[in-house]
Amino acid sequence: MQHIPGRPWRLPAESAEAAQLARALGISAPFGRLLWARGFRDTEGARAFLDARHLPRPDQLPEVDRASLRLCQAIGRRESILIYGDYDADGICSTALLFEALTAFGGRVQAHVPQRTDGYGLRSQVALEAGVSLCVTVDNGTTAVREVQELSRAGIDVVICDHHQPGPTRPPALAVVNPWVGGPDHPLVDLAGAGVTWCLIQVVAEDLGSAAPEGLDLVALGTIADVVPMNGPNRALVREGLRVMAKAHRPGLSALLHLAQVPPGAVPETEAIAFGVAPRLNAPGRLGDPRPVLELLLARDAAAAQSRLATVEQANQERQRQSRELFAEVASYADREPHRDLLLLSAAGWPRGLLGPAAARLSEETGRPVLLGEIGVDGVCRGSGRSPAGFDLTAALARCKDALERFGGHEQAAGFEVTVDRLPELRRRLSDIASAHPWQELPAWEVDVLLHPEELTASLAMECVRHLEPFGPGNPEPLFALTVRVQGTRRVGQGGRHLRLEIQPGSHPVTAIAFDAGVWAAGAEAVGRIELLGRPTIHQYRGKDQLQFTVSDLRPESPDWERFLAATSARLIREHPDRETLAVAYRRLRSLLARGSVSPNALGRELASDPLDGVTADVALTIFREAGLVTDAGLSELPEGTRIDLRMSPRFRAAERERAVLHRVREAIRAGSSDLPQPPLA
C-alpha cells in the first residue's frame, strides 16, 4: 500500500496487569502487552486462544444429518453423483475435498468447476447433461432457487453445501448445509466453503463407519484464500491444516509451496499462502478454465503435478501481466475523480476475472469503496467491488437493489450486475450512501504495543509466529510501534519502489523493510530518528535466519515533519520531474531532432544539462518511452503538433500520486491536524 505519513496511530493503553498475564503464561513482556491490548484479561482465555486446538463440531451444522443420509444412500446404491463447485480457490479446494472423500468412500463421482464467464452459482443444465441422480453444490447454491427447482422436476436430488448468506427464499433442496441457515449467531457462521465441506465429510465418514481422508491442508488453503475471519473454528482448522501441509503428502500442493519459497518440511505462514499460493490457484479461473487447478490439487504423483503446475504458473504470469495493465488504466480513471467518496468505474473489454483484485488494490490505495465493471455486448455491466473496513459494500448495494440485475457478497467484497442505462443512477446513489457514511478517508492504525528499542528481538518475532499464526481478519498481524535511529537508507526493487532501512533500536543494528515506501528515503535520512510501525519477522538470507522489522507505516518525530517533507520533496522533484520540467526536456528533445537522428544511447547524455541533471534526464526519457514518444528503434522524427498523453506512463502516474501524498500531509500540518500525534516513545 502507498505509505502516507500523517495517517493517525491509535495507541494502546498501558496496564501493569499485562506483565502479570505475561508471567502467568510464560511469555515475554511485550507479547503479554500484545495479548492484553487484544482484550485477553485472564490466563484461561489467553491460553485457549494460543492453543487453538478445538476443531469445529461437524454435527452442529444445520441439515447435515439429512445430507449425509442421502450421500450414504447414493454411495451404497452406486448412484452417479455430481459435485458442482466454484471457480475461485475456496470453491476449487471444496470440490477437491469432496471428490477425494466420496471417491475414497466408494462413490461414483464426477466434478464440475465452472468458468467465470458462466457466471457464479449452479447452472442446472450442467447437472441435467451429466446424467446424475444426485447433485451436491460446494461453495455455492444457497440462492439457486430456480436452478434447484428445475433439477427437482427432472428427478435429480440436490444437496447444498455452502457458506454464503441466504436470500429471501430457501431453494427446494433435499438439504441446505449452511451455518447461516441456523441464523447469524450460529457458532460456525464464519466457516469458509472448504470448512463447511470438511464438516459434511466428517459426518458422512462417521455414518459410513469409515475413516475420512486427510483434508485439512485443503481446508486451510481455501479458508486463507477466502479471507474469512481467522478466529474460533477457522483458527483451529487453519493451524492444523498448515501443519498438515508441512508433511508434503499432496504433490500438487508441495509444488505450489516450493514456488512460494516455503522450505521443505516447514510449516507455512499464512502470508506465504495468501500471497504465494492463493493467487496461483485463482489465476486460471480468472482468465478462463479453472480445471487445471483442480487436477493439480488431486494429482497423485509428482509428474502429474508438475504437468498441471506448468499450466497454472503460465496462467499466473499472464494474470500478473494483465493485472498490471488493468490497474494502470483504472488508476488513471480514478485520478480524474479525486473528490468522490466512492468510485464506480466501467469500460468495455476489461478482463472480468481481474476486476476484484484491481478494485481491492485501488480501494487500499485510496481508502474508498471501489467498484469496477466490464460492459458486455449485451448492454450489461458485470463487475466486482471492494471496500475498506467500516463500509458494508453489500449492504450499500442492497439499498440500490431496484437498480441492479444481480448482486451479492460480503461486507467488504461484492459482485454486481447492472444494465448500462442504469449505471449513472447506481453511481449517484452509491456515492450518496458513501458520502453520508461517518468514516475517515484513511482509518487509524490500531497499534498493539509500544515497543522499547531493546525489546526488538528475534525471540519476539518467533513468539508472534508461534503463538499468533494463523493471521487474517479478526486476528491481524500485530503492530508494534517504536522510535529508532536511522543508520542508512536504500531504495530497492524495480524503480526504487521499496525502502530498506538500517536502524539502531538497541545495541545491535537491524534491517527494516518498508514496501512501497521508497519515496520517503530522503526524508528518513534527513531527520535521522523516525517512528516505525510494523512487526519483527525472521528473514532468511544466504541460508541463515536474520531478524528484520517489516514496516507498515513510518513517520518522523513530530518536530521534524517539515524537514522530513522538504527532503522528500527535493528528491521527488529530481527523481519524478513535474510537467514543467518535462516540458523543458521535451523542447530539448525537439531541438536534438532538428540536428538529425539521435541514438537512443545518447539521448540521456544530450538531455542532461542545466536545469536537468543526469537522474532527471533519465527519468524523463523513461516517461517519454512509456508514453510512446521514444522507442528502442531510436527517435528520428517528431511530427509538428504531436501531442503525447503523459498519463500513459506508469512512472508519471506514480509521481503524480506521490505529489498528492505530499500535498495532503502538508495541508494536515498547516491545519494543525490531530492526525499527527506526538511520538509514542522518546
PyMOL commands that set and color helices and strands:
alter all, ss='L'
color gray80, all
select helices_A, chain A and resi 17-25+29-37+43-51+58-60+64-76+89-104+116-118+124-130+145-153+179-182+193-208+216-225+232-246+251-259+270-287+291-298+302-335+352-366+393-398+401-403+420-435+453-455+458-468+494-496+518-527+558-575+579-594+600-607+614-626+646-648+650-670
alter helices_A, ss='H'
color red, helices_A
select strands_A, chain A and resi 9-10+80-84+108-112+134-138+157-161+175-177+343-348+370-375+380-386+406-409+413-419+445-446+449-450+480-492+498-504+510-514+529-541+544-556
alter strands_A, ss='S'
color yellow, strands_A
deselect
rebuild
show_as cartoon
